[in-house]
Structures are given as C-alpha cells and as structure tokens.
Amino acid sequence: MNYKTCSFRHAEIILQEPRFSAQYNEIAAVLTGITDDDIITKHESYSNTPKSISRAINDLLKERFLALNWSSESPIFQHSDYTGETWRLDFAKADLSIEVAFNHSTVIAWNLIKPVLASELNHVQKAIQTKIGIVITATQNMKVLGGFDGAVGTFEKFVDYLPPLQNFLTVPLLIIGLEPPTSFKISHCQPELRKTIGQVIRYDNNE
C-alpha cells in the first residue's frame, strides 16, 4: 500500500533514531508489503462480503504485525477498572504504540489520545509504557474508492484535530494515511434486499 504521513512533535525525525528505527522500519515494511492482490484475496475470502476493504486491511495488518512479534490488543493499564476495548491499543512493541483507526469520525480525538496515555506516566498503574504513537487511518481518496462508510474519520480530519489538541497531545505522533489501491476500486451493490456488499472493480490498463 502507498501512504502519506503527518508528523506531530517531530515524530518522523525521532523515529529515525537508532532506538526507534527498527520498529518504525517494520511498520513501513508491513504497509508497503500489502499488495492490491493481497487485499482483494482477503476481501473476497469472507463468507459475507463486507462493504469496504477496511476489514481486509485490518486483518492483513494484524497477521503481519503478529508475525513480527508485535503485541495485539495490548492493555494500557493494569487496573481492573480500565480494561476492555476502550483501554487497549491495537498494537505495541518496545517504545511504539499503534492505533488503526477506520472507525467513526466522532472518536478521532480518542484515537489520538490513547497513544498519549500509553506514552505518559499516569496515576493509574500502567501495563505498557511507550514513547511514540502511530495512528494508521484512511485518506479521503481511500475512503471513497475503498468503499468505506461515509462517517469514517480520515487522515485529513485527523490532521485537522492536531492544532486544537496540541496541549493535550504531549508526545510525538505520526499520522499515516493509507492511499487507495492503484489497480481496483470498490463499488457497492445489493445482491439481496437490505444487503450491500463491496464489489471489486479492477481498472482497465487504459484507466
């Protein structure tokens, strides 16, 4: 996959330092290693075809991060009152935490704050202590061509949230925006009443 980035509090520069570069290079390798054919194969493998390629991308990311020994659904806190999906990171390894954010735009702020919670000291006992947060989301073009729901938050909206939240986002953050596939798009169709699926439409060589 192709992607663009937005660096907050010099995250991209810091990620080049020896302490962080190995994990950052793994992230880049995972993203660039996912091909259009990988996405199509995964998307078409589900018994109930999803509307968008978000599930396929999520599953491919999980498979490949786990293969590189990243922790999945890693809790931020140890306290039993702060468990469950709300208080978990999608992935974590050493000093880096990752959120994959293909959800509703109303939770953009929370998706930005969770890596900060993982990287800051807290009066609630921590289960993990990272230094830098990575948020992986979809660009506006990916949202349209990948069949994503209209309410999904995009890379562009995440970037818009950074200035007003600057005083709350106290650690370096890298926002990664996934670009749409180059060889196909998703078209919604209804093979059955009240059932919409995302059909893969491959581009002609001339497109």
LOLUM-753915 format. One record per atom (N, C-alpha, C, O): residue in three letters; x, z, y. Coordinates in steps of 0.001 Angstrom, whole numbers, padded with zeros to 6 digits, always signed. Example, Ala and Ser with C-alpha at 12.3 -4.5 7.8 and 13.67 -1.06 7.14 Angstrom:
ALA+013190+007800-005690ALA+012300+007800-004500ALA+013200+007800-003300ALA+014236+008465-003319SER+012850+007080-002250SER+013670+007140-001060SER+012900+007870+000030SER+013409+008039+001138
This chain:
MET+000832+000000-001194MET+000000+000000+000000MET+000870+000000+001247MET+001941+000606+001285ASN+000381-000695+002264ASN+001000-000631+003577ASN+000375+000520+004354ASN-000764+000909+004097TYR+001129+001061+005307TYR+000597+002170+006100TYR+001302+002260+007444TYR+002386+001709+007639LYS+000660+002968+008363LYS+001259+003269+009657LYS+001339+004783+009800LYS+000680+005509+009055THR+002129+005264+010738THR+002311+006701+010893THR+002182+007118+012351THR+002397+006322+013265CYS+001829+008365+012544CYS+001857+009021+013855CYS+002587+010345+013676CYS+002185+011182+012868SER+003656+010525+014429SER+004499+011714+014295SER+004139+012730+015369SER+004150+012420+016560PHE+003819+013948+014939PHE+003441+015031+015849PHE+004491+016134+015760PHE+004867+016555+014666ARG+004950+016588+016888ARG+006038+017583+016965ARG+007284+017099+016190ARG+007916+017847+015444HIS+007599+015813+016408HIS+008833+015207+015884HIS+008905+015229+014350HIS+009997+015270+013782ALA+007761+015203+013691ALA+007736+015309+012225ALA+008572+014232+011556ALA+009324+014521+010625GLU+008448+012979+012022GLU+009123+011889+011325GLU+010646+012019+011420GLU+011362+011685+010477ILE+011129+012500+012548ILE+012571+012712+012700ILE+013023+013856+011791ILE+014041+013747+011107ILE+012268+014942+011787ILE+012633+016113+010981ILE+012623+015773+009496ILE+013447+016280+008736LEU+011695+014917+009081LEU+011592+014555+007668LEU+012793+013759+007162LEU+012974+013612+005953GLN+013611+013247+008074GLN+014819+012540+007672GLN+015975+013492+007376GLN+016995+013078+006824GLU+015820+014761+007739GLU+016889+015729+007486GLU+017050+015944+005983GLU+016075+015842+005240PRO+018274+016242+005523PRO+018526+016402+004078PRO+017588+017382+003389PRO+017247+017193+002221ARG+017169+018425+004095ARG+016306+019444+003480ARG+014954+018869+003064ARG+014349+019330+002096PHE+014482+017857+003800PHE+013137+017336+003575PHE+013125+015908+003032PHE+012101+015463+002513SER+014222+015192+003137SER+014196+013744+002914SER+013832+013359+001477SER+013174+012340+001265ALA+014247+014151+000497ALA+013943+013783-000901ALA+012439+013763-001142ALA+011913+012824-001739GLN+011739+014813-000670GLN+010291+014868-000854GLN+009581+013783-000026GLN+008608+013182-000480TYR+010081+013545+001185TYR+009466+012515+002027TYR+009651+011135+001404TYR+008740+010308+001439ASN+010817+010890+000839ASN+011056+009604+000172ASN+010138+009432-001032ASN+009718+008317-001340GLU+009822+010542-001717GLU+008874+010458-002836GLU+007493+010044-002343GLU+006820+009231-002976ILE+007075+010603-001213ILE+005770+010233-000646ILE+005735+008745-000327ILE+004789+008046-000688ALA+006775+008266+000354ALA+006833+006850+000720ALA+006831+005973-000534ALA+006174+004932-000560ALA+007559+006385-001570ALA+007627+005604-002805ALA+006275+005551-003505ALA+005883+004507-004025VAL+005565+006666-003520VAL+004235+006701-004142VAL+003291+005747-003410VAL+002572+004976-004045LEU+003293+005797-002084LEU+002371+004965-001313LEU+002691+003484-001456LEU+001797+002682-001725THR+003948+003115-001281THR+004313+001698-001359THR+004256+001175-002787THR+004163-000033-003005GLY+004311+002082-003761GLY+004282+001663-005155GLY+002896+001346-005686GLY+002766+000764-006763ILE+001859+001718-004947ILE+000484+001419-005372ILE+000128+000011-004919ILE+000068-000258-003720THR-000105-000877-005856THR-000394-002275-005546THR-001902-002525-005469THR-002713-001697-005886ASP-002247-003683-004927ASP-003649-004081-004903ASP-004228-004134-006315ASP-005360-003707-006542ASP-003450-004658-007261ASP-003929-004743-008646ASP-004151-003356-009241ASP-005088-003154-010014ASP-003286-002392-008882ASP-003493-001010-009342ASP-004841-000489-008867ASP-005587+000130-009626ILE-005139-000748-007606ILE-006396-000253-007024ILE-007596-000927-007679ILE-008575-000264-008020ILE-007521-002238-007854ILE-008625-002969-008479ILE-008861-002466-009903ILE-009998-002195-010288THR-007798-002344-010674THR-007926-001893-012067THR-008561-000516-012140THR-009452-000280-012955LYS-008102+000398-011284LYS-008655+001758-011288LYS-010113+001746-010816LYS-010966+002396-011419HIS-010396+001014-009748HIS-011757+000956-009187HIS-012754+000421-010208HIS-013877+000917-010305GLU-012346-000584-010965GLU-013255-001207-011929GLU-013287-000490-013272GLU-014024-000887-014174SER-012483+000571-013408SER-012445+001301-014681SER-013538+002356-014795SER-013811+002841-015893TYR-014170+002719-013679TYR-015180+003773-013709TYR-016490+003247-014270TYR-016865+002100-014023SER-017179+004083-015020SER-018449+003658-015610SER-019501+003389-014542SER-020314+002474-014675ASN-019479+004194-013481ASN-020337+003940-012321ASN-019444+003503-011164ASN-018759+004328-010559THR-019451+002229-010862THR-018544+001689-009856THR-018811+002332-008496THR-019941+002275-008012PRO-017808+002938-007868PRO-018005+003567-006554PRO-018252+002528-005458PRO-018016+001334-005642LYS-018734+003017-004317LYS-018965+002142-003164LYS-017664+001732-002493LYS-017563+000637-001940SER-016679+002601-002539SER-015416+002323-001857SER-014252+002504-002823SER-014429+002939-003962ILE-013057+002163-002346ILE-011853+002342-003162ILE-011217+003709-002933ILE-010099+003951-003388SER-011914+004609-002233SER-011340+005928-001960SER-011087+006718-003246SER-010057+007381-003369ARG-012005+006654-004194ARG-011811+007392-005447ARG-010612+006837-006212ARG-009813+007600-006756ALA-010487+005524-006254ALA-009363+004905-006956ALA-008041+005328-006326ALA-007095+005672-007034ILE-007977+005305-005005ILE-006739+005694-004326ILE-006445+007168-004563ILE-005303+007536-004839ASN-007460+008011-004459ASN-007273+009442-004726ASN-006702+009671-006125ASN-005754+010438-006297ASP-007277+009008-007111ASP-006829+009207-008490ASP-005411+008672-008710ASP-004618+009291-009420LEU-005096+007543-008112LEU-003751+006987-008237LEU-002720+007899-007571LEU-001636+008118-008111LEU-003061+008425-006404LEU-002159+009360-005730LEU-001923+010596-006591LEU-000789+011053-006735LYS-002992+011132-007160LYS-002856+012338-007980LYS-001972+012072-009191LYS-001079+012864-009491GLU-002209+010969-009888GLU-001404+010637-011066GLU+000079+010558-010715GLU+000930+011067-011445ARG+000371+009923-009607ARG+001779+009652-009280ARG+002480+010851-008650ARG+003676+011048-008862PHE+001756+011646-007887PHE+002367+012872-007366PHE+002616+013878-008494PHE+003655+014537-008526LEU+001662+013990-009412LEU+001863+014902-010542LEU+003053+014470-011395LEU+003789+015310-011914ALA+003238+013165-011536ALA+004370+012659-012316ALA+005704+013025-011669ALA+006736+013059-012341LEU+005681+013298-010359LEU+006885+013697-009632LEU+006939+015213-009416LEU+007706+015714-008593ASN+006111+015923-010173ASN+006101+017396-010159ASN+005635+018006-008847ASN+006071+019096-008476TRP+004751+017309-008143TRP+004068+017933-007010TRP+002933+018795-007555TRP+002313+018443-008559SER+002660+019909-006907SER+001528+020759-007289SER+000245+020163-006741SER+000205+019706-005599SER-000799+020168-007548SER-002099+019651-007127SER-003071+020803-006907SER-003081+021774-007663GLU-003892+020684-005857GLU-004887+021710-005514GLU-004215+023077-005410GLU-004681+024063-005981SER-003134+023109-004682SER-002341+024326-004537SER-003011+025299-003569SER-003314+024917-002439PRO-003253+026555-003982PRO-003871+027530-003073PRO-002920+027903-001940PRO-001706+027974-002125ILE-003501+028138-000762ILE-002707+028565+000396ILE-002483+030074+000362ILE-001400+030559+000690PHE-003525+030812-000042PHE-003476+032270-000026PHE-003604+032840-001436PHE-004134+032193-002339GLN-003111+034056-001600GLN-003245+034768-002872GLN-004510+035610-002931GLN-005030+035861-004018HIS-005014+036051-001783HIS-006155+036966-001747HIS-007386+036316-002383HIS-007679+035149-002123SER-008091+037063-003202SER-009234+036527-003950SER-010385+036086-003049SER-011226+035291-003470ASP-010434+036593-001813ASP-011482+036173-000879ASP-011222+034786-000309ASP-012109+034186+000299TYR-010005+034272-000504TYR-009631+032993+000113TYR-009136+032019-000945TYR-008017+031510-000883THR-010012+031776-001924THR-009730+030799-002965THR-010779+029697-002896THR-011645+029715-002021GLY-010706+028751-003800GLY-011665+027658-003804GLY-011176+026492-002964GLY-010130+026567-002319GLU-011943+025418-002981GLU-011527+024155-002369GLU-011202+024298-000890GLU-010294+023635-000388THR-011941+025166-000182THR-011720+025321+001250THR-010302+025746+001569THR-009759+025358+002603TRP-009687+026542+000692TRP-008387+027145+000965TRP-007297+026556+000083TRP-006317+027233-000229ARG-007458+025302-000320ARG-006459+024651-001165ARG-005891+023424-000471ARG-006574+022762+000310LEU-004634+023131-000768LEU-004001+021888-000351LEU-004168+020852-001456LEU-004256+021203-002633ASP-004211+019590-001084ASP-004287+018557-002115ASP-002999+018516-002930ASP-003030+018460-004160PHE-001858+018544-002224PHE-000569+018526-002920PHE+000451+019332-002123PHE+000356+019454-000902ALA+001427+019879-002842ALA+002516+020602-002179ALA+003757+020529-003040ALA+003676+020489-004268LYS+004907+020513-002389LYS+006179+020555-003088LYS+007248+021029-002117LYS+007420+020464-001037ALA+007960+022072-002515ALA+009027+022631-001671ALA+008487+022915-000276ALA+007618+023774-000122ASP+008974+022222+000737ASP+008620+022527+002124ASP+007500+021654+002682ASP+007170+021771+003863LEU+006913+020793+001875LEU+005921+019855+002388LEU+004549+020104+001767LEU+004436+020393+000576SER+003515+019987+002590SER+002132+020057+002110SER+001427+018769+002492SER+001704+018186+003541ILE+000501+018320+001626ILE-000203+017053+001835ILE-001707+017276+001741ILE-002196+017938+000826GLU-002429+016714+002701GLU-003879+016612+002627GLU-004256+015135+002570GLU-003804+014348+003402VAL-005076+014753+001601VAL-005619+013397+001534VAL-007037+013472+002089VAL-007915+014094+001490ALA-007252+012840+003228ALA-008483+013063+003996ALA-009307+011784+004080ALA-009158+010995+005013PHE-010182+011590+003089PHE-011136+010490+003115PHE-012554+011031+003304PHE-013528+010376+002932ASN-012663+012219+003879ASN-013978+012849+003997ASN-014563+012678+005397ASN-014035+011923+006214HIS-015650+013382+005660HIS-016435+013205+006878HIS-015622+013540+008122HIS-014795+014452+008112SER-015866+012798+009181SER-015105+012986+010420SER-015288+014373+011028SER-014462+014803+011833THR-016354+015078+010658THR-016586+016409+011223THR-015568+017439+010738THR-015464+018518+011321VAL-014811+017122+009675VAL-013824+018074+009175VAL-012395+017638+009498VAL-011447+018135+008891ILE-012232+016724+010438ILE-010889+016296+010838ILE-010057+017495+011289ILE-008908+017646+010875ALA-010633+018339+012131ALA-009877+019487+012652ALA-009419+020394+011510ALA-008286+020874+011518TRP-010282+020627+010539TRP-009916+021498+009414TRP-008827+020853+008558TRP-007923+021540+008080ASN-008911+019538+008364ASN-007867+018847+007606ASN-006510+018940+008299ASN-005474+018926+007634LEU-006507+019034+009612LEU-005260+019208+010355LEU-004766+020651+010302LEU-003561+020903+010271ILE-005695+021582+010292ILE-005328+023000+010349ILE-004818+023515+009003ILE-003952+024389+008974LYS-005328+022998+007903LYS-004896+023516+006591LYS-003385+023426+006363LYS-002794+024404+005904PRO-002732+022295+006663PRO-001271+022285+006510PRO-000567+023261+007447PRO+000517+023754+007134VAL-001180+023538+008592VAL-000612+024525+009511VAL-000697+025914+008892VAL+000260+026685+008966LEU-001834+026239+008284LEU-001979+027529+007609LEU-000946+027678+006494LEU-000412+028765+006269ALA-000671+026573+005799ALA+000304+026623+004710ALA+001730+026822+005222ALA+002599+027297+004491SER+001961+026457+006475SER+003318+026491+007014SER+003585+027663+007951SER+004738+027918+008300GLU+002559+028371+008358GLU+002727+029515+009257GLU+002620+030821+008473GLU+001945+030887+007446LEU+003285+031843+008963LEU+003076+033179+008417LEU+001665+033627+008764LEU+001100+033200+009771ASN+001094+034492+007924ASN-000291+034893+008109ASN-000449+036327+007632ASN+000282+036776+006749HIS-001418+037061+008225HIS-001620+038440+007775HIS-002309+038498+006414HIS-002331+039551+005776VAL-002879+037361+005961VAL-003377+037260+004589VAL-002214+036784+003717VAL-001508+035840+004072GLN-002020+037445+002574GLN-000875+037141+001724GLN-000894+035685+001275GLN-001902+035190+000770LYS+000230+035013+001468LYS+000328+033589+001188LYS+000664+033332-000279LYS+001361+034120-000919ALA+000151+032209-000801ALA+000536+031745-002129ALA+001588+030650-002028ALA+002270+030338-003004ILE+001715+030065-000829ILE+002666+028982-000622ILE+003154+029054+000814ILE+002429+029497+001706GLN+004393+028613+001033GLN+004959+028612+002380GLN+005699+027300+002594GLN+006818+027124+002112THR+005067+026377+003320THR+005691+025086+003591THR+006184+025049+005034THR+006064+026027+005771LYS+006735+023917+005419LYS+007298+023774+006768LYS+006674+022636+007567LYS+006577+022702+008793ILE+006255+021597+006861ILE+005743+020385+007498ILE+004487+019928+006770ILE+004405+020027+005545GLY+003508+019427+007522GLY+002269+018934+006929GLY+002172+017417+007005GLY+002578+016804+007992ILE+001629+016824+005949ILE+001372+015383+005885ILE-000125+015194+005663ILE-000705+015803+004764VAL-000746+014352+006479VAL-002155+014017+006287VAL-002244+012526+006001VAL-001804+011704+006805ILE-002818+012183+004849ILE-002996+010784+004460ILE-004469+010431+004632ILE-005343+011077+004054THR-004732+009412+005422THR-006109+009026+005694THR-006205+007501+005760THR-005216+006808+005523ALA-007370+006985+006076ALA-007587+005536+006129ALA-007607+005059+007576ALA-008171+005726+008443THR-007000+003920+007837THR-007146+003306+009146THR-008570+002756+009291THR-009314+002669+008315GLN-008930+002392+010504GLN-010252+001815+010733GLN-010423+000527+009919GLN-011494+000285+009362ASN-009380-000290+009849ASN-009468-001522+009064ASN-009671-001226+007582ASN-010448-001907+006913MET-008976-000211+007065MET-009172+000181+005667MET-010598+000676+005453MET-011223+000357+004441LYS-011104+001439+006387LYS-012472+001958+006279LYS-013474+000815+006114LYS-014383+000890+005287VAL-013300-000240+006908VAL-014231-001368+006870VAL-014020-002216+005614VAL-014976-002493+004890LEU-012796-002622+005355LEU-012522-003558+004267LEU-012452-002882+002903LEU-012560-003542+001870GLY-012270-001550+002902GLY-012227-000818+001640GLY-013567-000255+001216GLY-013661+000416+000189GLY-014618-000521+002003GLY-015962-000092+001629GLY-016268+001367+001889GLY-017221+001909+001329PHE-015465+002019+002740PHE-015652+003450+002987PHE-016958+003712+003743PHE-017466+002856+004467ASP-017480+004924+003550ASP-018692+005352+004261ASP-018442+005341+005766ASP-017330+005610+006220GLY-019478+005030+006532GLY-019340+004929+007974GLY-018976+006225+008663GLY-018468+006201+009784ALA-019224+007366+008016ALA-018959+008663+008637ALA-017555+009190+008354ALA-017185+010258+008843VAL-016773+008455+007571VAL-015435+008913+007207VAL-014519+008925+008427VAL-014522+007991+009230GLY-013733+009998+008555GLY-012756+010077+009630GLY-011611+009110+009375GLY-011238+008881+008224THR-011055+008545+010427THR-009997+007542+010293THR-008694+008025+010924THR-008665+009010+011663PHE-007624+007306+010613PHE-006311+007569+011205PHE-006417+007631+012724PHE-005861+008529+013358GLU-007129+006677+013299GLU-007239+006612+014749GLU-007917+007861+015319GLU-007537+008341+016387LYS-008921+008387+014609LYS-009600+009600+015072LYS-008707+010822+014904LYS-008708+011713+015754PHE-007943+010871+013814PHE-007007+011975+013633PHE-006011+012018+014789PHE-005713+013089+015318VAL-005507+010869+015173VAL-004558+010803+016287VAL-005208+011291+017580VAL-004572+011977+018380ASP-006469+010935+017778ASP-007186+011388+018982ASP-007335+012905+019024ASP-007409+013486+020107TYR-007379+013553+017865TYR-007571+015005+017807TYR-006291+015779+018149TYR-006364+016961+018487LEU-005144+015145+018068LEU-003888+015869+018233LEU-003693+016484+019626LEU-003324+017656+019712PRO-003925+015748+020712PRO-003681+016359+022027PRO-004525+017602+022316PRO-003960+018608+022745PRO-005856+017590+022102PRO-006618+018802+022410PRO-006329+019974+021478PRO-006577+021127+021832LEU-005799+019678+020271LEU-005492+020749+019313LEU-004014+021152+019345LEU-003560+021914+018491GLN-003280+020652+020308GLN-001836+020853+020300GLN-001427+022317+020226GLN-000480+022661+019518ASN-002123+023170+020942ASN-001751+024598+020940ASN-002071+025290+019621ASN-001540+026364+019339PHE-002931+024687+018817PHE-003298+025275+017520PHE-002455+024690+016390PHE-002229+025346+015372LEU-001993+023453+016574LEU-001196+022780+015548LEU+000272+023042+015856LEU+000926+022276+016563THR+000764+024131+015314THR+002068+024672+015733THR+003232+024213+014860THR+004366+024631+015094VAL+002989+023375+013868VAL+004067+022900+013001VAL+004094+021369+013044VAL+003103+020745+013423PRO+005211+020764+012662PRO+005269+019300+012632PRO+004258+018721+011639PRO+004103+019222+010526LEU+003582+017667+012063LEU+002601+016980+011222LEU+002857+015486+011275LEU+003136+014932+012339LEU+002761+014841+010134LEU+002841+013388+010080LEU+001500+012866+009590LEU+001053+013200+008493ILE+000861+012041+010416ILE-000414+011424+010036ILE-000104+010031+009499ILE+000510+009214+010185ILE-000532+009768+008266ILE-000296+008477+007615ILE-001633+007754+007486ILE-002579+008276+006896GLY-001697+006555+008042GLY-002914+005749+007975GLY-002752+004594+007000GLY-001929+003705+007221LEU-003519+004599+005937LEU-003424+003537+004923LEU-004100+002262+005419LEU-005241+002281+005882GLU-003371+001160+005313GLU-003906-000137+005714GLU-004686-000758+004550GLU-004460-000394+003396PRO-005597-001687+004841PRO-006403-002275+003763PRO-005564-003149+002837PRO-004485-003604+003217PRO-006056-003381+001634PRO-005371-004293+000720PRO-005211-005671+001359PRO-005999-006059+002222THR-004202-006394+000936THR-003951-007715+001509THR-004553-008850+000689THR-004622-009987+001156SER-004994-008542-000545SER-005469-009622-001419SER-006960-009536-001747SER-007499-010422-002410PHE-007627-008481-001288PHE-009058-008355-001575PHE-009725-007423-000571PHE-009061-006706+000178LYS-011038-007453-000576LYS-011847-006507+000194LYS-012998-006041-000679LYS-013240-006592-001753ILE-013697-005032-000214ILE-014867-004514-000932ILE-016137-004956-000217ILE-016273-004808+000998SER-017058-005500-000997SER-018362-005887-000479SER-019428-005061-001184SER-019432-004969-002412HIS-020332-004458-000414HIS-021387-003646-001014HIS-022508-004532-001539HIS-022940-005479-000881CYS-022965-004202-002738CYS-024102-004908-003314CYS-024966-003913-004083CYS-024513-002818-004416GLN-026204-004295-004361GLN-027152-003419-005056GLN-027634-004094-006340GLN-028618-004834-006327PRO-026932-003832-007455PRO-027399-004412-008727PRO-028689-003775-009215PRO-029438-004375-009986GLU-028941-002554-008758GLU-030166-001856-009116GLU-030741-001206-007869GLU-030019-000959-006902LEU-032037-000929-007890LEU-032688-000257-006775LEU-032046+001103-006549LEU-031847+001864-007495ARG-031726+001407-005306ARG-031138+002677-004884ARG-029723+002902-005452ARG-029252+004037-005521LYS-029065+001829-005848LYS-027695+001966-006340LYS-026817+000922-005665LYS-026974-000278-005891THR-025903+001385-004843THR-024975+000492-004152THR-023586+000655-004749THR-023111+001776-004929ILE-022945-000443-005050ILE-021591-000403-005592ILE-020657-001229-004710ILE-021104-002049-003908GLY-019380-001005-004869GLY-018387-001772-004136GLY-017799-002860-005012GLY-017061-002578-005956GLN-018124-004092-004702GLN-017655-005227-005494GLN-016347-005755-004909GLN-016232-005951-003699VAL-015366-005984-005779VAL-014081-006527-005350VAL-014233-008017-005055VAL-014675-008787-005908ILE-013861-008415-003837ILE-013867-009816-003441ILE-012424-010218-003159ILE-011842-009798-002159ARG-011854-011023-004032ARG-010481-011473-003833ARG-010447-012583-002787ARG-011340-013427-002727TYR-009403-012564-001969TYR-009239-013605-000954TYR-008709-014879-001596TYR-007891-014844-002515ASP-009198-016004-001087ASP-008577-017278-001460ASP-007195-017354-000839ASP-006926-016704+000172ASN-006340-018125-001425ASN-004971-018264-000903ASN-004947-018777+000531ASN-003989-018554+001270ASN-006020-019469+000909ASN-006070-020048+002258ASN-006566-019072+003297ASN-006468-019346+004492GLU-007112-017908+002864GLU-007680-016956+003822GLU-006561-016191+004508GLU-006826-015337+005355
